[in-house]
């Protein structure tokens, strides 16, 4: 999990200026000050049944431990 935050403050508002047929048009492109936040989680889409096999192995280990307790108790 990754969390990020950022803040930008500029001296002037960014703008684009277009000259068309003798007319000048200026359009703001962004705010002069802005904040941004982001949270990202990375999860596998496909693990090739690795997770399932890991669970199976843990279950087998638990059963083996239970059988070991039974054998030691006799």
C-alpha positions as CSV (number, residue, x, y, z in Angstrom):
1,X,0.0,0.0,0.0
2,X,1.4,3.4,-0.9
3,X,0.0,6.8,0.1
4,X,1.2,10.0,-1.5
5,X,0.3,13.7,-1.2
6,X,1.5,16.7,-3.1
7,X,1.0,20.5,-3.1
8,X,1.8,22.9,-6.0
9,X,2.0,26.7,-5.7
10,X,2.9,28.7,-8.8
11,X,3.6,32.4,-9.2
12,X,1.1,32.8,-12.0
13,X,-1.9,30.8,-13.2
14,X,-0.8,28.6,-16.1
15,X,-2.6,29.6,-19.3
16,X,-2.6,29.1,-23.0
17,X,-2.7,32.0,-25.4
18,X,-4.2,31.6,-28.9
19,X,-4.1,34.3,-31.6
20,X,-6.8,33.7,-34.2
21,X,-7.9,36.1,-36.9
22,X,-6.4,39.1,-35.1
23,X,-8.1,38.1,-31.8
24,X,-6.1,37.0,-28.8
25,X,-7.6,34.5,-26.4
26,X,-6.1,33.4,-23.2
27,X,-7.4,30.3,-21.3
28,X,-6.4,29.1,-17.9
29,X,-5.1,25.6,-17.9
30,X,-4.9,24.9,-14.2
31,X,-5.3,26.6,-10.8
32,X,-2.4,28.6,-9.3
33,X,-2.5,26.4,-6.2
34,X,-3.5,22.8,-6.0
35,X,-3.3,19.7,-3.8
36,X,-3.3,16.1,-4.9
37,X,-3.7,12.8,-2.9
38,X,-3.3,9.2,-4.0
39,X,-3.6,5.8,-2.4
40,X,-2.5,2.7,-4.3
41,X,-2.7,-1.0,-3.5
42,X,-1.0,-3.6,-5.6
43,X,-2.6,-7.0,-5.8
44,X,-1.7,-10.0,-8.0
45,X,-4.2,-10.7,-10.8
46,X,-3.0,-14.3,-11.3
47,X,-0.7,-16.3,-9.0
48,X,-0.7,-19.6,-10.9
49,X,-2.6,-21.3,-8.0
50,X,0.3,-20.5,-5.7
51,X,-1.9,-19.1,-3.0
52,X,-4.2,-22.1,-3.1
53,X,-1.3,-24.5,-2.9
54,X,0.1,-22.5,0.1
55,X,-3.2,-22.9,1.9
56,X,-3.2,-26.6,1.1
57,X,0.4,-27.0,2.5
58,X,-0.6,-25.1,5.7
59,X,-3.6,-27.4,6.1
60,X,-1.5,-30.5,5.6
61,X,1.1,-29.2,8.1
62,X,-1.7,-28.6,10.7
63,X,-3.1,-32.1,10.2
64,X,0.4,-33.6,10.5
65,X,0.9,-31.7,13.8
66,X,-2.4,-32.9,15.1
67,X,-1.5,-36.5,14.2
68,X,1.8,-36.0,16.0
69,X,0.1,-34.9,19.1
70,X,-2.1,-37.9,19.0
71,X,0.8,-40.3,18.5
72,X,2.8,-38.7,21.4
73,X,-0.2,-38.9,23.7
74,X,-0.6,-42.6,23.4
